[in-house]
Amino acid sequence: MSGPSPAARPVDARLVPAALAVWVTCGVAVGLEPRTTARALVVVAGGTLVAVVAVRWFARPHGRHRRDLGARAWAAILLLGTCVLAAGALSAAGVEARTSGIVGEAVRWDGSVEVRLRVLGRAEPLDAGSFGGGERFTVRAVLETVTLRGRPGPSRAPVLVLADAGWSAVERGALVDTRGRLLPAEPGDDVVALLAADRPPEVVTPPGVVDRAAARLRTTLLGATSSLAPHARGLLPGIAVGDDSRMPPTLEQDMRTASLAHLVAVSGAHVAIVLGAVLALTTALPRGVRIGVGGAALAGLVVLVGPEPSVLRASAMGVVTLGAFLLRRPSRALPALAVAVIVLLLADPWASRSFGFALSVCATAGLVLLAGPWTRALASRMPTPLAAALAIPAAAQAACAPVVVLLDPGVPAYGILANALVAPVVAPVTVLTLLATLAGPWWPGLAHVGLVVAQAGTWWVERVATWVALAPGARLPWPGGVGGAVALAALEAGLLALLASRLARARLAAAARASAVPGLAAALVLTLAAAIALTVPATREVVAPWVRRVLPASWPPAGWRLVQCDVGQGSALVLASGRTGHAVMVDVGPADGSGAACLRSLGIRVLDLLVVTHADADHVGGLDAVLGAVDVESAMVGPYDDGGRDDAVRELLTAVGARIMLGSTDSPDVTGQVGDVMWQVLWPTPRSTQLAGAEAANDQSVTVRFVVGSGDAALHVLVHGDPGAEAQAALARAFPPGGALDVVVVPHHGSPDQDAGMAALTPARLALVSVGADNDYGHPAEATLDLYRDAGAVVARTDICGPIAVVPGAGGGLRLAGCPP
């Protein structure tokens, strides 16, 4: 009789508890003092010894079967204890090595130090939405020497350099001298300290031959793609070598919404594609040669992309994933994954706190455990290639979803579909671009041909990302934090148990079907628990938006006059100016491109007027994306110069041909009209510049009253930036008469710093709050909402409603599209 098929072979999960124990131990220990960890390890060692002795004593006098069970039990306990002890000891040793010696002294000393460091990666922009003060970058590096008060000392501590644009040209692998302050990092961070560099880098030794060769290949690739379409310029380097520096902001946001952002990061799937292609091309060679060629290709990929921890982890996971698919032995893939987790964490305990590591492990686990069974289940109803195209992204996303919710609350409704649609082009684009990268320095013509062919694939990826991002209910609300992650995991577990039980009932005989009853019961219990966890505490915040977004009204609603865009913790407001495709916009939201996405969803091509209330990143960070999405005819910027940021905004707007107006009550453009929209600037005033302090930029932000339309159907709107109570009180004292208001945008995202007199002076039928869900500021304050409710307004919030459209109703009424009060 033949043995069980590979698909039916039971999964060997014996090493999973050890891997989880190492993960938890490292995650805790890297945040503790080494002495505390040492005391805990003594307790663990004692407990392990007692448990092993007790199990052996209990099993010894009994029969062989019981002795065998006892032997397995004490071996498992010993393995678990050994793993915990090793993880704790290595973590404590790492913490001690990082924090002791001259680096610890330098962090505690409030002054600059001279350092020599080795650059580990390219400079990354710190905040693409921050204007003024020059561009800021972060650079990962490892210290080699630190000179504190004239006393040099060796070090191998990893640091994150906070630097200016002068560091953007420093290549990976260079040995650099600089000066700056060493600032403490958070406990458990993967760097020991932050280095605030106050001197330009001085390259002591250029990168080595290997690093220079890799840099040349990457530079050649960027140059070869510069003449291609914008989507190809951003996606080809991103898909091939993980360089997303030239991704258009709107495309970047659309890919996040469509759950495609992983395509431009070197992941386990990326490594599996490369290794799979190499092994496919070497089929005729002996097995040992193929393994050697695959290893060389993997090493070359690591050098090309950069030997950063995330790349090394992705390489390990890619090897596990490819092995599972080639061997068709998921039963062996799980132990391999567990060993990879243990080895990677023992080598780098700080990876235990990395979301990237968690996502990589979860995606690999989903692929090796779920993708095969799901493909076989779907293959009975559709062609196998189509079944695999759906099952593989579904397995990866199901495994990663609880972790993703911790980073970004919400569920991509069409993520599986989007990944299935782009799957046929990802591997060809990856292979073609990598081949073009290798050929570029020596055969640029051939490289160009390969990139042009690959460009067809990036066009398709862009189309899918855009279609999905603009589809109704593309991103469904879901609570964030640990509670949201647990609820989603419980819901998925319940659905998986239900699916497994249904498959078992369909395939097994009556006895097997009877045994599936406990699985069905467990599924129902888990699903019910997840439903209770979601609906009881947050019915309005979660379930209602789900219903509205899954079954939305048409968007944009016919006859809309005003839309408060949902840009998270930021602000962007759009007013219809009367001509198709034209509008007035107040602020553009943060740098994630959500403001531009809002304009696209409304079909806006031209902004007749763009008002920038002030240059904080949550109001103006998305300017690049907006300028890339629409034409701007004229713009209004306030007079306050916040460290050069307002000037930088004016320069950007001038560069695209916009006419610049001053947003102040003494401006020639204090009133005006574009299309159906009239405006009157109410704040700031010439005398208000006397308001100073930490919130000066907020207090000087522009306040404008708009009238949209004419006659009885006109919509009267008051739009604030972020003025605090003091500025609001000054504005209230000088507030001009102008009739009743229909809509007021609550100042500063509903912060508690409000003037009650201002709210009472400007009663409106509707008060809009532009605010991000679960933000760190506690916005909006309940007391602030009460101020506007007491003045007679209905309050609508973007964190609950999503984008809010205001449509004039019959008899002078107002209708909120998609967000009933």
C-alpha positions in Angstrom: 0.0 0.0 0.0 1.4 3.4 -0.9 1.9 6.0 1.7 0.0 9.2 2.0 0.3 11.7 -0.8 2.3 14.8 -0.1 -0.8 16.8 0.1 -2.3 14.5 2.7 0.9 14.2 4.8 0.3 15.7 8.3 1.9 18.9 9.0 4.9 18.7 11.4 4.4 21.6 13.9 6.7 20.3 16.6 9.2 23.2 16.2 6.5 25.9 16.1 6.3 26.3 19.9 10.1 26.7 20.1 10.0 29.4 17.3 7.2 31.3 19.1 9.0 31.0 22.4 12.2 32.5 20.9 10.1 35.3 19.2 8.4 36.3 22.5 11.6 36.0 24.5 13.6 38.2 22.2 10.8 40.7 21.9 10.7 41.1 25.7 14.4 40.8 26.4 15.6 43.5 24.0 13.5 46.0 25.9 14.8 45.1 29.4 17.9 45.8 31.3 20.4 42.8 31.0 20.3 42.3 34.8 16.5 41.9 34.7 16.8 39.4 31.8 19.5 37.4 33.7 17.3 37.0 36.8 14.4 35.9 34.6 16.6 33.3 32.9 17.7 31.8 36.2 14.0 31.2 37.0 13.4 29.7 33.5 16.4 27.4 33.9 15.2 26.2 37.3 11.7 25.7 36.0 12.9 23.7 33.0 15.0 21.5 35.1 12.2 20.8 37.6 9.8 20.1 34.7 12.1 17.6 33.0 12.9 15.7 36.2 9.2 15.6 37.1 8.1 14.3 33.7 10.9 11.6 33.7 10.0 10.5 37.3 6.3 10.3 36.4 6.8 8.2 33.3 9.6 5.9 34.5 7.8 3.2 36.5 5.1 2.6 33.9 4.8 0.8 30.6 6.8 1.4 27.4 4.0 3.5 25.8 3.9 5.8 28.7 7.7 6.0 28.8 7.8 6.9 25.2 5.2 9.7 25.8 7.3 10.9 28.8 10.5 10.9 26.7 8.8 13.0 24.0 7.4 15.3 26.7 10.6 16.0 28.5 12.5 16.4 25.2 10.0 19.0 24.1 10.3 20.8 27.5 14.1 20.7 27.3 14.0 22.1 23.7 11.6 24.8 24.7 13.7 25.8 27.8 16.9 25.7 25.8 15.5 28.0 23.1 14.2 30.5 25.7 17.6 30.5 27.5 19.5 31.0 24.3 17.2 33.8 23.1 17.3 35.5 26.4 21.0 35.3 26.8 21.8 36.5 23.3 19.3 39.3 23.6 20.8 40.4 27.0 24.3 40.2 25.6 23.3 42.3 22.6 21.7 45.0 24.8 24.7 45.1 27.0 27.1 45.4 24.0 25.0 48.2 22.5 24.5 50.3 25.6 27.7 50.0 27.5 31.0 51.7 26.8 31.6 54.9 25.0 28.3 54.9 23.1 26.3 54.8 26.3 28.4 57.7 27.7 27.9 59.7 24.6 24.2 59.2 24.6 24.0 60.4 28.3 26.3 63.4 27.6 24.6 66.5 26.3 27.0 67.5 23.6 28.4 66.8 20.1 30.8 63.9 19.5 33.1 63.0 16.6 32.2 59.7 14.9 33.4 57.5 12.1 30.7 55.3 10.7 30.0 52.8 7.9 26.9 53.7 5.8 24.6 50.7 5.4 21.9 52.0 3.0 20.8 54.9 0.9 19.4 58.1 2.4 15.7 58.0 2.8 13.6 61.2 2.9 12.4 61.8 6.4 9.1 63.5 5.5 8.2 64.2 1.9 5.5 66.6 3.1 7.7 68.8 5.2 8.5 72.2 3.7 11.3 74.5 4.8 14.4 74.0 6.8 15.8 72.0 3.8 15.2 68.4 3.0 15.9 66.0 5.9 17.0 62.4 5.4 17.6 59.3 7.5 20.6 57.1 6.9 21.3 53.7 8.5 24.8 53.2 9.6 27.0 51.4 12.1 29.5 53.2 14.3 33.2 52.3 14.1 34.7 54.9 16.4 33.3 57.5 18.7 35.4 60.4 20.1 33.9 61.9 23.2 35.7 64.9 24.7 38.9 64.0 22.9 38.8 60.4 24.0 38.3 57.9 21.1 36.7 54.5 21.6 35.7 51.6 19.3 32.1 50.7 18.7 29.9 48.4 16.5 26.6 50.1 17.5 24.0 50.5 14.8 22.6 54.1 14.5 20.1 56.1 12.5 21.6 59.3 11.2 19.3 62.3 11.0 20.9 64.5 8.3 20.4 67.1 5.6 20.5 66.8 1.8 24.3 66.6 1.9 24.0 63.0 2.9 21.9 62.0 -0.1 24.9 61.5 -2.3 26.8 59.2 0.2 26.9 55.7 -1.2 26.3 52.5 0.7 29.5 51.0 2.1 31.3 54.3 2.4 33.3 55.0 5.6 32.4 58.5 6.8 33.6 61.0 9.4 31.0 63.4 10.8 30.0 65.1 14.0 26.7 65.3 15.9 24.7 64.5 19.0 23.9 61.0 19.9 20.3 60.8 21.1 18.7 57.8 22.9 16.5 55.5 20.8 13.4 53.9 22.2 14.0 50.7 24.2 13.8 47.7 21.8 14.6 49.8 18.7 16.9 48.1 16.2 19.3 51.0 16.5 21.2 52.0 19.7 20.9 55.7 19.1 19.9 58.5 16.8 22.8 60.7 15.4 21.7 64.2 14.8 24.5 65.2 12.4 25.5 68.9 12.5 28.4 68.6 10.0 28.5 67.5 6.3 29.8 63.9 5.8 33.5 63.5 5.0 34.1 60.3 3.1 37.3 58.7 4.4 37.1 55.5 2.4 34.8 55.0 -0.6 32.7 51.9 -0.9 34.4 48.6 -1.8 34.5 47.0 -5.3 31.3 45.0 -4.7 29.4 48.0 -3.3 30.6 50.2 -6.2 29.5 47.6 -8.8 26.1 47.3 -7.2 25.7 51.1 -7.0 26.6 51.3 -10.7 24.0 48.8 -11.7 21.3 50.6 -9.7 22.3 54.0 -11.1 22.2 52.6 -14.6 18.8 51.2 -14.0 17.5 54.5 -12.8 19.0 56.3 -15.8 17.6 53.7 -18.3 14.1 54.1 -16.9 14.1 58.0 -16.8 12.7 58.2 -20.3 9.9 55.8 -19.7 6.3 56.6 -18.5 6.0 57.7 -14.8 4.5 54.4 -13.7 7.5 52.6 -15.2 10.0 55.0 -13.7 8.7 54.3 -10.2 7.6 50.7 -10.5 10.5 49.0 -12.4 13.2 49.9 -9.9 10.8 49.2 -7.1 9.8 45.8 -8.3 13.4 44.8 -9.3 15.6 46.2 -6.5 13.2 47.7 -3.9 14.0 51.3 -4.9 10.7 53.2 -4.6 12.2 56.7 -4.5 10.6 57.7 -7.8 7.1 56.4 -7.2 4.4 59.0 -8.0 2.7 59.8 -4.7 -0.8 59.1 -6.1 0.3 55.7 -7.4 1.9 54.9 -4.1 -1.3 55.7 -2.3 -3.4 53.7 -4.8 -1.1 50.7 -4.4 -1.5 50.8 -0.6 -5.3 51.0 -1.0 -5.2 48.1 -3.4 -2.9 46.0 -1.2 -0.2 46.1 -3.8 2.5 48.0 -2.0 4.4 44.8 -1.3 5.4 44.7 -4.9 8.0 47.5 -4.5 9.6 45.9 -1.4 12.0 43.0 -1.6 10.0 40.2 0.0 10.1 36.4 0.2 7.9 36.2 -2.9 10.5 38.4 -4.8 13.3 36.0 -3.8 11.2 33.0 -4.8 10.6 34.5 -8.2 14.4 35.0 -8.8 15.4 31.6 -7.5 12.5 29.9 -9.4 13.7 31.5 -12.7 17.3 30.5 -12.1 16.3 26.9 -11.3 14.1 26.8 -14.3 16.9 27.9 -16.6 19.3 25.3 -15.1 17.0 22.3 -15.3 19.5 20.3 -17.4 22.4 20.8 -15.0 23.2 18.4 -12.1 21.4 19.0 -8.8 24.5 20.2 -7.0 25.4 22.7 -9.8 21.8 24.0 -9.7 22.0 24.6 -6.0 25.3 26.4 -6.4 23.9 28.6 -9.2 20.8 29.4 -7.1 23.0 30.3 -4.1 25.1 32.5 -6.2 22.0 34.2 -7.7 20.6 34.7 -4.2 23.9 36.2 -3.0 24.0 38.5 -6.0 20.5 39.7 -5.4 21.3 40.5 -1.8 24.4 42.5 -2.9 22.4 44.4 -5.6 19.5 45.3 -3.3 21.6 45.8 -0.2 22.4 43.4 2.7 20.0 45.0 5.1 18.2 42.9 7.7 14.9 43.0 5.9 16.5 41.7 2.7 18.3 38.9 4.5 15.0 37.9 6.2 13.2 38.0 2.9 15.9 35.7 1.4 15.4 33.1 4.1 11.7 33.2 3.7 11.9 33.0 -0.1 14.1 29.9 0.2 11.5 28.3 2.5 8.6 29.2 0.2 10.3 28.0 -3.0 11.3 24.8 -1.3 7.7 24.1 -0.3 6.4 24.6 -3.8 9.2 22.7 -5.6 9.1 19.8 -3.2 5.3 19.9 -2.8 6.0 19.1 0.9 4.2 21.6 3.1 4.7 19.1 5.9 8.4 19.8 5.8 8.1 23.5 5.0 6.7 24.4 8.4 9.7 23.0 10.3 11.9 24.8 7.9 10.1 28.0 8.5 10.3 27.5 12.3 14.1 26.9 12.0 14.5 30.0 9.9 12.6 32.1 12.5 14.8 30.7 15.3 18.1 31.3 13.5 17.1 34.8 12.3 16.0 35.9 15.7 19.0 34.4 17.5 21.2 36.3 15.0 19.2 39.5 15.3 17.0 39.6 18.4 15.7 43.1 17.5 13.9 41.6 14.5 11.3 40.3 17.0 9.9 43.8 17.2 9.9 44.4 13.4 6.6 44.5 11.6 8.5 43.6 8.4 9.7 40.4 10.0 6.2 39.6 11.3 4.7 40.2 7.9 7.4 38.1 6.2 6.9 35.2 8.5 3.1 35.4 8.3 3.1 35.6 4.5 5.4 32.6 4.3 3.3 30.6 6.7 0.2 31.4 4.8 1.7 30.3 1.5 3.2 27.0 2.7 0.1 26.0 4.8 -2.9 27.5 3.0 -2.1 28.1 -0.6 -1.8 24.4 -1.6 -5.1 23.2 0.0 -7.0 26.3 -1.2 -5.7 25.8 -4.8 -6.8 22.2 -4.8 -10.2 23.2 -3.4 -10.8 25.8 -6.0 -9.4 23.7 -8.8 -12.4 21.5 -8.6 -14.5 24.4 -9.8 -12.1 26.3 -12.1 -8.9 25.9 -14.1 -5.9 25.2 -11.9 -3.9 28.3 -13.0 -6.9 30.5 -12.1 -7.3 28.7 -8.8 -3.7 29.3 -7.9 -3.9 32.9 -8.9 -6.7 33.4 -6.4 -5.5 31.1 -3.7 -1.9 32.4 -3.4 -2.7 36.1 -2.7 -5.7 35.0 -0.6 -3.5 32.8 1.6 -0.8 35.5 2.0 -3.3 38.2 2.8 -5.3 36.1 5.3 -2.1 35.3 7.2 -0.9 39.0 7.2 -4.2 40.8 7.7 -4.1 40.9 11.6 -0.5 42.3 11.5 -1.4 44.9 8.8 -4.3 46.1 10.9 -1.8 47.0 13.6 -0.1 49.3 11.1 -3.0 50.6 9.2 -6.6 50.2 10.5 -8.8 49.1 7.7 -9.3 46.1 5.3 -8.6 46.3 1.6 -11.9 45.0 0.1 -10.4 44.1 -3.2 -6.8 43.2 -2.3 -7.1 39.5 -3.3 -8.6 40.4 -6.6 -6.0 43.1 -7.3 -3.1 40.7 -6.5 -4.7 38.0 -8.7 -5.0 40.4 -11.6 -1.4 41.6 -11.4 0.1 38.2 -10.6 0.6 37.2 -14.3 2.9 40.2 -14.9 4.9 40.4 -11.7 7.3 37.6 -12.4 8.0 38.6 -16.0 8.5 42.2 -14.9 10.8 41.2 -12.1 13.0 38.9 -14.3 13.1 41.3 -17.3 14.1 44.3 -15.1 16.8 42.4 -13.3 18.2 41.1 -16.6 18.1 44.7 -18.0 19.9 45.9 -14.8 22.7 43.4 -15.3 23.0 44.2 -19.1 22.7 48.0 -18.7 26.3 49.0 -18.2 27.6 46.8 -21.1 24.6 46.5 -23.6 22.3 49.5 -23.0 20.3 48.8 -26.2 19.3 45.4 -25.1 18.5 46.7 -21.6 16.3 49.4 -23.1 14.3 46.8 -25.1 13.8 44.7 -21.9 12.6 47.7 -20.0 10.2 48.8 -22.7 8.7 45.3 -22.7 8.5 45.3 -18.9 6.8 48.7 -19.0 3.7 47.0 -20.4 3.5 45.1 -17.1 3.8 48.2 -14.9 1.1 49.9 -17.0 -1.2 47.0 -16.0 -0.2 47.3 -12.4 -1.0 51.0 -12.4 -4.3 50.4 -14.1 -5.3 47.8 -11.5 -4.2 49.9 -8.6 -6.1 52.9 -9.9 -9.3 51.0 -10.6 -9.3 49.3 -7.3 -8.5 52.5 -5.3 -11.4 54.3 -6.9 -13.9 51.4 -6.6 -16.7 51.8 -4.1 -15.7 50.5 -0.6 -12.1 49.9 -1.6 -11.0 50.2 2.0 -13.4 49.0 4.6 -13.2 50.4 8.2 -11.7 48.1 10.9 -10.6 49.0 14.4 -6.9 49.3 14.9 -4.6 48.3 17.7 -4.4 44.9 19.4 -8.1 44.6 19.8 -8.7 45.0 16.1 -6.0 42.5 15.3 -7.3 39.9 17.7 -10.9 40.4 16.4 -9.8 40.0 12.8 -7.7 36.9 13.7 -10.7 35.4 15.5 -13.0 36.0 12.6 -10.5 34.5 10.1 -10.0 31.5 12.4 -13.7 31.0 12.6 -14.1 31.2 8.8 -11.2 28.8 8.3 -12.7 26.3 10.7 -16.0 26.6 8.9 -14.4 26.1 5.5 -12.3 23.1 6.7 -15.4 21.5 8.2 -17.4 22.0 5.0 -14.7 20.4 2.9 -14.4 17.5 5.3 -18.1 16.9 5.3 -18.2 16.9 1.5 -15.3 14.5 1.1 -15.6 12.0 4.0 -18.0 9.3 4.8 -20.8 9.6 7.3 -18.5 8.9 10.3 -16.1 11.5 9.2 -19.0 14.0 8.7 -20.0 13.3 12.3 -16.5 14.2 13.5 -16.8 17.5 11.7 -19.5 18.7 14.1 -16.9 20.0 16.7 -15.2 22.0 14.0 -18.5 23.6 13.0 -19.3 24.4 16.6 -15.8 25.9 17.1 -16.3 28.0 13.9 -19.6 29.3 15.1 -18.2 30.2 18.5 -15.2 32.0 17.1 -17.3 33.8 14.5 -19.8 34.8 17.2 -17.0 36.0 19.5 -15.5 38.1 16.7 -18.9 39.6 15.8 -19.5 40.5 19.5 -16.0 42.1 19.7 -16.8 44.2 16.7 -20.4 45.2 17.1 -20.8 45.8 20.8 -18.1 48.5 21.4 -18.1 50.1 18.0 -21.3 49.5 16.1 -21.4 53.1 14.8 -17.7 53.4 14.1 -17.3 50.1 12.3 -20.4 48.3 11.2 -22.3 51.3 9.9 -19.4 52.5 7.7 -19.0 48.9 6.4 -22.5 48.9 5.2 -22.2 52.3 3.7 -19.0 51.5 1.9 -19.9 48.0 0.7 -23.3 49.3 -0.6 -22.5 52.9 -1.3 -24.6 55.5 -3.1 -23.2 56.7 -6.4 -20.1 58.8 -6.0 -19.8 61.6 -6.3 -23.5 62.3 -5.6 -25.3 64.4 -8.2 -25.5 68.1 -7.4 -22.7 68.0 -4.7 -21.6 71.5 -3.6 -19.0 70.6 -1.0 -16.9 67.5 -0.1 -14.8 67.2 3.0 -12.3 64.6 1.8 -11.2 61.8 4.1 -7.5 62.3 4.3 -6.9 60.8 7.8 -5.4 63.2 10.4 -5.3 66.2 8.1 -7.6 68.4 6.1 -8.7 68.8 2.5 -12.0 70.5 1.4 -13.4 70.7 -2.1 -16.1 73.2 -3.3 -17.8 72.8 -6.7 -17.1 76.0 -8.8 -19.8 75.4 -11.3 -17.9 74.0 -14.3 -17.5 70.3 -14.9 -14.1 69.2 -13.7 -13.4 72.5 -11.9 -13.3 73.2 -8.2 -12.0 75.3 -5.3 -9.8 73.4 -2.8 -8.8 74.3 0.8 -5.7 72.5 1.9 -4.5 69.2 0.3 -4.1 66.8 3.2 -0.9 64.8 4.2 1.8 63.4 2.0 0.0 60.0 1.4 -1.7 61.3 -1.7 -5.2 61.0 -0.3 -6.1 64.6 -1.2 -5.2 63.9 -4.9 -7.2 60.7 -4.7 -10.2 62.7 -3.4 -9.9 65.0 -6.4 -9.7 62.1 -8.8 -12.8 60.5 -7.3 -14.7 63.7 -7.9 -13.5 64.0 -11.5 -11.7 67.3 -10.8 -9.1 68.3 -13.4 -8.6 72.0 -12.7 -8.5 73.9 -9.4 -9.7 77.4 -10.1 -8.4 78.3 -6.6 -6.3 76.5 -4.0 -6.2 77.9 -0.5 -3.4 76.9 1.7 -4.4 77.8 5.3 -0.9 77.1 6.7 2.1 75.0 5.8 1.8 72.2 8.4 2.4 68.8 6.8 -1.1 67.5 7.6 -2.6 70.4 5.5 0.0 70.8 2.7 2.0 67.5 2.7 0.0 66.3 -0.3 0.8 69.3 -2.5 3.2 67.4 -4.8 0.5 64.7 -5.4 -2.2 67.3 -6.1 0.0 69.3 -8.5 0.7 66.1 -10.3 -3.0 65.3 -10.6 -4.7 68.6 -11.5 -3.9 72.0 -12.9 -3.9 74.9 -10.5 -5.0 78.3 -11.9 -4.5 80.4 -8.8 -3.5 79.9 -5.2 -3.9 81.7 -1.9 -1.2 81.4 0.9 -1.2 83.2 4.2 1.4 85.9 5.1 3.0 84.0 8.0 6.4 82.6 7.2 6.9 79.5 9.3 10.7 78.8 8.9 10.5 79.1 5.1 7.8 76.5 4.7 5.3 78.9 3.3 7.9 80.3 0.9 8.6 76.7 -0.3 4.8 76.3 -0.9 4.7 79.5 -3.0 7.7 78.3 -5.0 6.1 75.0 -5.9 2.8 76.7 -6.9 4.7 79.4 -8.9 6.6 76.6 -10.7 3.3 75.2 -12.1 2.1 78.6 -13.3 -0.4 79.4 -10.5 -1.2 83.0 -9.8 -0.3 83.6 -6.1 -2.6 85.6 -3.8 -2.0 86.7 -0.2 -4.4 85.2 2.3 -4.9 88.2 4.6 -7.5 90.8 5.4 -5.3 93.6 4.0 -4.7 91.7 0.7 -6.0 93.1 -2.6 -7.6 89.7 -3.0 -9.4 89.7 0.4 -12.6 89.1 -1.6 -13.1 87.5 -5.0 -15.0 85.0 -7.1 -14.2 82.1 -9.4 -17.1 80.5 -11.2 -19.9 79.9 -8.7 -17.7 80.4 -5.6 -17.2 83.7 -3.8 -14.8 84.2 -1.0 -13.9 86.6 1.8 -10.7 86.3 3.8 -11.5 86.8 7.5 -8.2 85.9 9.1 -5.3 86.7 9.6 -5.3 90.5 10.0 -2.3 92.8 9.9 -2.4 93.1 13.7 -2.8 89.4 14.3 0.9 88.9 13.5 1.5 90.0 17.1 0.3 86.6 18.2 3.4 84.6 18.8 4.5 81.4 20.6 4.7 77.8 19.8 1.3 77.8 18.0 2.0 80.9 15.9 1.7 79.0 12.6 -1.6 77.5 13.6 -2.9 80.8 14.9 -2.0 82.6 11.7 -3.7 80.0 9.5 -6.1 81.5 7.0 -9.9 81.5 7.7 -12.2 82.1 4.7 -16.0 82.4 4.3 -17.3 81.0 1.0 -20.6 81.3 -0.8 -21.2 78.5 -3.2 -23.9 79.1 -5.8 -26.4 82.0 -5.7 -29.9 82.8 -4.5 -31.8 80.6 -2.1 -29.8 77.6 -3.1 -26.5 79.2 -2.1 -24.3 77.4 0.4 -22.6 79.6 3.1 -19.5 77.9 4.4 -16.9 79.0 7.0 -13.6 77.2 6.7 -10.9 77.4 9.5 -7.4 76.2 9.5 -5.9 75.3 12.9 -6.4 78.5 15.0 -6.4 78.0 18.8 -8.7 79.6 21.3 -6.7 82.9 21.5 -6.8 83.4 17.7 -10.5 82.3 17.5 -11.4 84.9 20.2 -9.6 87.6 18.3 -11.4 86.6 15.1 -14.7 86.6 16.9 -14.2 90.2 18.1 -13.6 91.3 14.5 -16.1 88.9 12.8 -18.0 90.8 10.1 -21.7 90.4 9.5 -22.6 88.1 6.7 -25.8 86.2 7.3 -26.4 82.6 8.6 -24.0 79.8 7.9 -24.8 76.4 6.5 -21.5 74.7 7.1 -18.6 75.3 9.4 -15.3 73.4 9.4 -14.4 73.0 13.0 -11.0 74.5 13.8 -7.9 72.3 14.3 -9.6 68.9 13.8 -11.8 69.4 16.8 -8.9 69.9 19.3 -9.9 71.0 22.9 -8.2 74.4 22.3 -11.4 76.2 21.3 -13.1 79.5 22.0 -16.8 79.0 23.0 -17.6 82.5 21.8 -16.5 81.7 18.3 -18.6 78.6 18.2 -21.7 80.5 19.5 -21.1 83.4 17.1 -21.0 81.2 14.0 -23.9 78.8 14.4 -24.3 76.5 11.4 -26.6 73.7 10.4 -23.6 71.3 9.8 -20.2 71.2 11.6 -17.5 69.1 9.8 -14.6 67.6 11.5 -11.7 66.4 9.4 -9.9 63.9 11.6 -8.1 60.6 11.5 -9.3 57.4 13.2 -7.5 56.5 16.4 -5.1 59.5 16.1 -2.5 60.2 18.7 -3.9 63.6 19.6 -7.3 62.6 21.0 -9.1 64.6 18.3 -11.9 65.5 18.3 -12.5 66.5 21.9 -16.0 65.7 23.1 -16.2 69.2 24.7 -15.5 70.7 21.3 -18.2 68.7 19.6 -20.7 69.8 22.3 -19.9 73.4 21.6 -21.1 73.1 18.1 -24.0 70.8 18.9 -25.2 73.4 21.5 -25.0 76.0 18.8 -27.5 73.9 16.7 -25.2 72.0 14.4 -25.2 68.4 13.3 -21.6 67.1 13.6 -20.2 64.9 10.9 -16.7 63.4 11.2 -14.5 61.9 8.5 -13.1 59.2 10.8 -16.7 57.8 11.1 -18.2 58.8 7.8 -15.3 58.8 5.4 -15.6 61.5 2.7 -18.6 63.7 3.4 -20.5 65.3 0.5 -23.0 68.1 1.1 -25.9 68.3 -1.4 -28.6 71.0 -1.3 -32.0 69.5 -0.6 -35.5 70.5 -1.2 -36.8 73.6 0.6 -33.3 74.8 1.4 -32.3 71.7 3.3 -29.0 69.9 3.3 -28.3 66.3 2.5 -25.2 64.4 3.6 -24.3 61.8 1.0 -23.2 58.5 2.6 -23.1 59.8 6.2 -26.5 60.1 7.9 -26.3 62.0 11.2 
